[in-house]
Amino acid sequence: MFHLIRNLLQILRPNSSRLYTYIQSPIVAGVQFSTAHGLKLKTGREPLWVNLGYWRDVELCTLNNYARWPELLTQAQMNLAALLAETAKLGDDDEVLDCGFGYGDQDIFWLEKYKPRRIVGINITKEQVRVASERVRLLNLEDRVDFRHASATKIPFSPKTFDVVLALECAFHFNTRETFLREAARVLRPGGRIAIADVFCTERRNISLRQRLRQNISRRRYHFPSANLWTRDEYKATLEGLGFQDISIVSIAEDVFRPFQRQWVQFSKDPTTDKITQHVEKVAGLSRDQFMWNLGLGVDEYAVVFARES
């Protein structure tokens, strides 16, 4: 009952903090909790990723490897974080700002693999800040990463503070994405880099009134402001207008949407052999505009975006 009320309230008054405190859980199979609210840690190493994963070099989910799907999902999610870091050319001399860090999985991964000098994370959801901060305390990483409660559209730092700004599958939530990009340009040092894993649409489409209403409701539930429903050309033009250079927008949609939707059946209750087989076969035949993100939110493109501050 409370879940229904919160979903209704979220549609009427969209709010990212409410979404990630009470509604949206970590995208991890087998967890024993549903949301950030009241989540407790034991080691700090619990996988709490909140992204769809990059599946290019990950074994695809089939009936034969069903028992390993949680492991495969975690590997794909880690690979997406690695792709974003490598796109940003993350190195050991960098001071990094991570906007919308979720539960901090990617920051722990980046610290240990790429060894940047320092990471500061900002997040609008207090419960995620609490959980992520507890993780770095348990892992003795407090001297290298600092998680703060703050908005990516009002970054609480002076101009020219960071070498790299990262946003892993979250910029579409920001109200608005353009405001975030303007703030990112402000806090980046000259020559600093921004890298974003993000969703948008390939083109503006004429859809029925019923489809438009359904998508508007879904975008409100997931706090996806309609102002962020850009095309690739609009994304690039906005970056150019803010003075960014060396812009690249590389599609990875086929290595994200289809394989993630393929393994989505693992989150259902008691997935039977027939259910798994039917689901995998169905997803294999879908076109991009039939993926659940396009039907629900109106987005059919997933890309890694890179730009350099002038």
PEKA-V290095 format. One record per residue. N is the residue number from 1. RES is the residue in one small letter. D_CENTER is the distance of its C-alpha to the mean C-alpha in Angstrom with 1 decimal. Layout:
BEGIN
N:RES:D_CENTER / N:RES:D_CENTER
END
This chain:
BEGIN
1:m:27.9 / 2:f:25.8 / 3:h:22.6 / 4:l:24.2 / 5:i:25.2 / 6:r:21.8 / 7:n:20.3 / 8:l:23.2 / 9:l:22.8 / 10:q:19.1 / 11:i:20.3 / 12:l:23.2 / 13:r:21.5 / 14:p:17.7 / 15:n:16.2 / 16:s:12.7 / 17:s:14.6 / 18:r:16.4 / 19:l:13.5 / 20:y:11.9 / 21:t:15.5 / 22:y:17.3 / 23:i:15.5 / 24:q:12.1 / 25:s:12.6 / 26:p:10.9 / 27:i:10.5 / 28:v:13.5 / 29:a:17.0 / 30:g:20.0 / 31:v:18.8 / 32:q:21.5 / 33:f:19.7 / 34:s:17.6 / 35:t:15.8 / 36:a:15.7 / 37:h:19.1 / 38:g:21.7 / 39:l:19.7 / 40:k:22.0 / 41:l:21.6 / 42:k:24.4 / 43:t:23.4 / 44:g:20.1 / 45:r:19.2 / 46:e:17.9 / 47:p:14.7 / 48:l:12.2 / 49:w:8.9 / 50:v:6.2 / 51:n:4.8 / 52:l:7.5 / 53:g:9.1 / 54:y:11.4 / 55:w:14.8 / 56:r:17.4 / 57:d:19.3 / 58:v:18.6 / 59:e:21.3 / 60:l:20.6 / 61:c:21.2 / 62:t:24.8 / 63:l:27.4 / 64:n:28.8 / 65:n:25.9 / 66:y:24.6 / 67:a:25.2 / 68:r:22.8 / 69:w:19.8 / 70:p:18.0 / 71:e:18.8 / 72:l:17.6 / 73:l:14.2 / 74:t:13.8 / 75:q:15.2 / 76:a:12.8 / 77:q:9.7 / 78:m:11.8 / 79:n:12.8 / 80:l:9.5 / 81:a:9.6 / 82:a:13.2 / 83:l:12.9 / 84:l:11.0 / 85:a:13.7 / 86:e:16.4 / 87:t:15.6 / 88:a:16.0 / 89:k:19.1 / 90:l:18.3 / 91:g:21.6 / 92:d:23.8 / 93:d:25.0 / 94:d:21.7 / 95:e:20.8 / 96:v:17.1 / 97:l:15.1 / 98:d:11.5 / 99:c:10.2 / 100:g:8.0 / 101:f:8.4 / 102:g:8.0 / 103:y:11.2 / 104:g:11.6 / 105:d:11.4 / 106:q:10.3 / 107:d:13.0 / 108:i:15.6 / 109:f:15.0 / 110:w:15.3 / 111:l:18.3 / 112:e:20.1 / 113:k:19.5 / 114:y:19.6 / 115:k:21.6 / 116:p:20.7 / 117:r:23.3 / 118:r:21.0 / 119:i:17.5 / 120:v:17.1 / 121:g:14.0 / 122:i:13.8 / 123:n:12.3 / 124:i:14.0 / 125:t:14.1 / 126:k:17.2 / 127:e:16.9 / 128:q:13.7 / 129:v:15.7 / 130:r:18.6 / 131:v:17.1 / 132:a:15.5 / 133:s:18.8 / 134:e:20.8 / 135:r:19.1 / 136:v:20.1 / 137:r:23.5 / 138:l:24.0 / 139:l:23.2 / 140:n:25.3 / 141:l:22.7 / 142:e:23.3 / 143:d:25.2 / 144:r:22.3 / 145:v:19.2 / 146:d:19.4 / 147:f:16.9 / 148:r:17.9 / 149:h:17.5 / 150:a:17.1 / 151:s:15.5 / 152:a:13.7 / 153:t:16.3 / 154:k:19.1 / 155:i:18.5 / 156:p:21.4 / 157:f:22.6 / 158:s:25.5 / 159:p:25.3 / 160:k:25.0 / 161:t:23.6 / 162:f:20.9 / 163:d:20.9 / 164:v:17.2 / 165:v:14.3 / 166:l:10.7 / 167:a:7.4 / 168:l:4.5 / 169:e:2.1 / 170:c:4.2 / 171:a:7.6 / 172:f:8.7 / 173:h:9.2 / 174:f:11.5 / 175:n:15.1 / 176:t:15.5 / 177:r:13.4 / 178:e:16.9 / 179:t:17.8 / 180:f:14.9 / 181:l:16.0 / 182:r:19.5 / 183:e:18.8 / 184:a:17.1 / 185:a:20.2 / 186:r:22.4 / 187:v:21.2 / 188:l:21.1 / 189:r:24.4 / 190:p:26.3 / 191:g:24.9 / 192:g:21.5 / 193:r:18.4 / 194:i:15.0 / 195:a:12.3 / 196:i:9.1 / 197:a:6.9 / 198:d:7.2 / 199:v:9.1 / 200:f:12.7 / 201:c:16.2 / 202:t:18.9 / 203:e:21.6 / 204:r:22.9 / 205:r:24.5 / 206:n:27.2 / 207:i:26.4 / 208:s:28.5 / 209:l:28.7 / 210:r:27.7 / 211:q:24.5 / 212:r:23.7 / 213:l:24.3 / 214:r:22.2 / 215:q:19.2 / 216:n:19.9 / 217:i:20.1 / 218:s:16.8 / 219:r:15.0 / 220:r:16.8 / 221:r:15.9 / 222:y:12.1 / 223:h:12.8 / 224:f:12.2 / 225:p:15.2 / 226:s:17.4 / 227:a:17.9 / 228:n:14.5 / 229:l:15.6 / 230:w:16.6 / 231:t:18.2 / 232:r:17.9 / 233:d:21.2 / 234:e:20.1 / 235:y:17.1 / 236:k:19.6 / 237:a:22.3 / 238:t:20.3 / 239:l:19.5 / 240:e:23.2 / 241:g:24.4 / 242:l:22.9 / 243:g:24.7 / 244:f:22.1 / 245:q:23.6 / 246:d:23.0 / 247:i:20.2 / 248:s:18.7 / 249:i:16.3 / 250:v:16.1 / 251:s:15.2 / 252:i:13.8 / 253:a:13.6 / 254:e:16.4 / 255:d:14.9 / 256:v:11.7 / 257:f:12.8 / 258:r:16.3 / 259:p:16.1 / 260:f:13.3 / 261:q:15.5 / 262:r:18.5 / 263:q:17.7 / 264:w:16.6 / 265:v:20.3 / 266:q:20.0 / 267:f:18.6 / 268:s:21.8 / 269:k:24.9 / 270:d:27.5 / 271:p:26.3 / 272:t:29.7 / 273:t:30.6 / 274:d:31.3 / 275:k:28.1 / 276:i:26.0 / 277:t:28.3 / 278:q:28.2 / 279:h:24.4 / 280:v:24.0 / 281:e:26.7 / 282:k:25.4 / 283:v:21.9 / 284:a:23.8 / 285:g:25.6 / 286:l:22.9 / 287:s:22.6 / 288:r:19.3 / 289:d:20.2 / 290:q:20.8 / 291:f:17.3 / 292:m:16.1 / 293:w:13.4 / 294:n:16.3 / 295:l:18.7 / 296:g:16.7 / 297:l:14.8 / 298:g:16.6 / 299:v:14.1 / 300:d:15.2 / 301:e:13.7 / 302:y:10.7 / 303:a:11.5 / 304:v:11.3 / 305:v:13.0 / 306:f:15.5 / 307:a:18.2 / 308:r:20.9 / 309:e:22.5 / 310:s:26.2
END
